[in-house]
Amino acid sequence: MGDHQHHAQTIRHFGHLAAHYDHRHRHYNQVTLSRAVEALKLSPAGCVLDVGCGTGELMRLVQSHHPQATLVGIGVTPEMIAVTREKFQHVPRVRLCLAEAEALPFAAESFEAVVSCNMLHHVHAIDQLFRECARVLRPQGQLVVVDWSRDFWHCQLAHYCLRLVKRSYVKMYRASELVKLAAPLGLAVEDVSRFFVPPYFGMMRVVATRQETP
């Protein structure tokens, strides 16, 4: 399947799920998104980019912990962006837009933190995604990634099964692969952790800081 066809199928898939996504994945979201937010170190009025914002639950959690922060969310599914927009219609300092993670429509060094949760396994050009995240981060800004992990033996098996049966799925990564991607981009990995979300989600969290430019 070509990248363009996969991209279109992913948008359709999540478009159908948008209205019921929060209810269907409530516990999973609570655990995984909390792991991302607890790693954030923000100034009182920091600016955070949520790459692949889905229905906005991560942004809502960040807003509850950092009420003065500016929140920006991007995604490729109009129906999910619509759900997020409804949640934040009366909340200031929130911006949403349809955009791809591999081509972020923002100037360099725009954000104090970039967060990506539960979406890397849908992306073909993960190297380009990391380059874009590094580009829009300010020096000493944080990148926080939470996603499925092939470091768990059962996730290695799931990886091969999902490639056959789940059209929106691309690849599940090991934490070491993300660390390897980060290093040439000036992203110093400071923390790698793994955790399990019942009944079968093996997860990883990778936290990196963008180094000062020369």
C-alpha positions as CSV (number, residue, x, y, z in Angstrom):
1,M,0.0,0.0,0.0
2,G,1.4,3.4,-0.9
3,D,1.9,6.2,1.6
4,H,-0.9,8.3,0.1
5,Q,-3.4,5.5,0.2
6,H,-2.4,4.6,3.7
7,H,-2.8,8.3,4.7
8,A,-6.3,8.5,3.3
9,Q,-7.3,5.2,5.0
10,T,-6.0,6.4,8.3
11,I,-8.0,9.6,8.1
12,R,-11.2,7.6,7.3
13,H,-10.5,5.1,10.1
14,F,-10.2,7.8,12.8
15,G,-12.9,9.9,11.3
16,H,-15.3,7.0,12.0
17,L,-14.0,6.6,15.5
18,A,-14.0,10.3,16.5
19,A,-17.4,10.5,18.1
20,H,-16.9,7.5,20.4
21,Y,-13.1,7.6,20.8
22,D,-12.9,9.1,24.3
23,H,-15.4,6.7,25.8
24,R,-13.9,3.7,24.1
25,H,-10.3,4.4,25.2
26,R,-10.9,6.2,28.5
27,H,-8.7,4.1,30.7
28,Y,-5.9,3.8,28.1
29,N,-5.9,7.5,27.6
30,Q,-5.9,8.3,31.3
31,V,-2.8,6.2,31.9
32,T,-0.7,7.0,28.8
33,L,-1.5,10.7,28.7
34,S,-0.8,11.2,32.4
35,R,2.7,9.6,31.8
36,A,3.4,12.3,29.2
37,V,2.1,15.2,31.2
38,E,4.0,14.3,34.3
39,A,7.3,14.6,32.4
40,L,6.6,18.1,31.2
41,K,8.6,21.0,32.7
42,L,7.0,24.2,31.6
43,S,7.3,27.8,32.5
44,P,4.0,29.3,33.8
45,A,3.0,30.6,30.3
46,G,4.9,28.0,28.2
47,C,3.7,27.1,24.7
48,V,3.1,23.4,24.0
49,L,2.6,21.6,20.7
50,D,0.5,18.4,20.7
51,V,1.5,16.4,17.5
52,G,-1.4,14.2,16.6
53,C,-3.8,15.8,19.1
54,G,-6.7,13.4,18.4
55,T,-9.7,14.4,20.4
56,G,-7.8,16.9,22.6
57,E,-7.6,14.8,25.8
58,L,-3.8,15.4,26.2
59,M,-4.3,19.1,25.7
60,R,-7.1,19.1,28.3
61,L,-4.8,17.4,30.8
62,V,-2.0,19.8,30.1
63,Q,-4.4,22.7,30.5
64,S,-5.5,21.4,33.9
65,H,-1.9,21.3,35.1
66,H,-0.7,24.4,33.4
67,P,-3.7,26.8,33.0
68,Q,-1.6,29.7,31.7
69,A,0.0,27.6,28.9
70,T,-0.6,28.2,25.3
71,L,-1.8,25.0,23.6
72,V,-1.4,24.2,19.9
73,G,-2.8,20.9,18.5
74,I,-2.3,19.4,15.0
75,G,-3.9,16.4,13.4
76,V,-4.9,15.0,10.0
77,T,-8.5,13.9,10.8
78,P,-11.1,16.7,10.5
79,E,-13.7,14.9,12.7
80,M,-11.2,14.6,15.6
81,I,-10.2,18.2,15.2
82,A,-13.9,19.1,15.4
83,V,-14.3,17.2,18.7
84,T,-11.3,19.0,20.1
85,R,-12.5,22.3,19.0
86,E,-15.8,21.7,20.8
87,K,-14.0,21.0,24.0
88,F,-11.9,24.1,23.9
89,Q,-14.5,26.6,22.4
90,H,-14.5,28.7,25.6
91,V,-10.8,28.2,26.6
92,P,-8.3,30.9,25.6
93,R,-4.8,30.3,24.3
94,V,-5.8,27.3,22.2
95,R,-5.1,26.9,18.5
96,L,-5.9,23.9,16.4
97,C,-5.1,23.1,12.8
98,L,-5.2,20.3,10.2
99,A,-1.5,19.5,9.4
100,E,0.8,16.6,9.1
101,A,3.5,15.8,11.7
102,E,6.1,15.5,8.9
103,A,5.5,19.1,7.8
104,L,4.7,21.2,10.8
105,P,3.4,24.7,9.7
106,F,5.3,26.6,12.4
107,A,8.4,28.7,12.5
108,A,11.6,27.3,14.0
109,E,12.0,27.5,17.8
110,S,8.3,28.2,18.4
111,F,7.6,25.9,21.3
112,E,8.8,25.2,24.8
113,A,7.6,21.6,24.6
114,V,6.4,19.2,21.9
115,V,4.4,16.1,22.9
116,S,3.4,13.1,20.8
117,C,1.2,10.4,22.3
118,N,0.0,7.2,20.7
119,M,0.5,8.2,17.1
120,L,4.1,7.2,16.0
121,H,2.9,3.7,15.0
122,H,0.7,5.4,12.3
123,V,3.6,7.4,10.7
124,H,5.6,6.3,7.7
125,A,8.4,9.0,7.8
126,I,9.2,9.0,11.5
127,D,12.7,10.4,10.8
128,Q,11.1,13.5,9.2
129,L,8.6,13.8,12.1
130,F,11.6,13.9,14.6
131,R,13.4,16.5,12.4
132,E,10.3,18.7,12.4
133,C,9.8,18.3,16.2
134,A,13.5,19.3,16.8
135,R,13.1,22.3,14.4
136,V,10.1,23.8,16.2
137,L,11.6,23.3,19.7
138,R,13.4,26.2,21.4
139,P,16.8,25.5,22.9
140,Q,16.3,23.6,26.2
141,G,12.8,22.7,25.1
142,Q,11.4,19.3,25.7
143,L,10.2,16.5,23.4
144,V,8.0,13.9,25.1
145,V,7.0,10.8,23.2
146,V,4.7,8.1,24.5
147,D,3.9,5.2,22.2
148,W,3.6,1.4,21.9
149,S,6.9,-0.4,22.3
150,R,8.4,-3.5,20.6
151,D,10.6,-3.8,23.7
152,F,7.9,-6.1,25.1
153,W,8.0,-9.6,23.6
154,H,4.2,-9.8,23.0
155,C,4.3,-6.4,21.2
156,Q,6.9,-7.9,18.8
157,L,4.3,-10.5,17.9
158,A,1.5,-7.9,17.8
159,H,3.6,-5.8,15.3
160,Y,3.5,-8.5,12.7
161,C,-0.2,-9.3,13.2
162,L,-1.2,-5.6,13.1
163,R,0.6,-5.1,9.7
164,L,-1.7,-7.7,8.3
165,V,-5.0,-6.7,9.8
166,K,-5.0,-3.0,10.8
167,R,-4.9,-0.6,7.9
168,S,-3.9,2.5,9.9
169,Y,-0.9,0.7,11.4
170,V,2.7,1.2,10.1
171,K,5.3,0.2,12.7
172,M,5.9,-0.2,16.4
173,Y,9.4,1.0,17.5
174,R,11.9,0.1,20.2
175,A,13.0,2.8,22.6
176,S,16.6,2.5,21.3
177,E,15.4,3.4,17.8
178,L,13.9,6.7,19.0
179,V,17.1,7.4,20.9
180,K,19.1,6.8,17.8
181,L,16.8,9.2,15.8
182,A,17.1,11.9,18.4
183,A,20.9,12.1,18.8
184,P,21.8,13.7,15.4
185,L,19.1,16.3,15.8
186,G,20.5,17.8,18.9
187,L,17.9,16.1,21.1
188,A,19.6,14.8,24.3
189,V,17.5,11.9,25.7
190,E,17.2,12.3,29.4
191,D,14.7,9.6,30.3
192,V,13.5,6.3,28.9
193,S,10.8,4.3,30.7
194,R,8.5,1.5,29.9
195,F,5.1,0.6,31.4
196,F,2.2,-1.7,30.8
197,V,-1.5,-0.8,30.3
198,P,-3.8,-3.7,30.7
199,P,-4.9,-5.8,28.9
200,Y,-2.0,-5.9,26.4
201,F,-0.4,-2.5,25.7
202,G,3.3,-2.4,26.2
203,M,4.3,1.3,26.2
204,M,7.4,3.5,26.3
205,R,8.1,7.1,27.2
206,V,11.1,8.9,25.8
207,V,11.9,12.4,27.1
208,A,14.5,14.5,25.3
209,T,15.8,18.1,25.6
210,R,16.9,20.2,22.6
211,Q,20.5,21.3,23.1
212,E,21.6,24.9,22.7
213,T,22.4,25.9,19.1
214,P,26.0,26.7,18.4
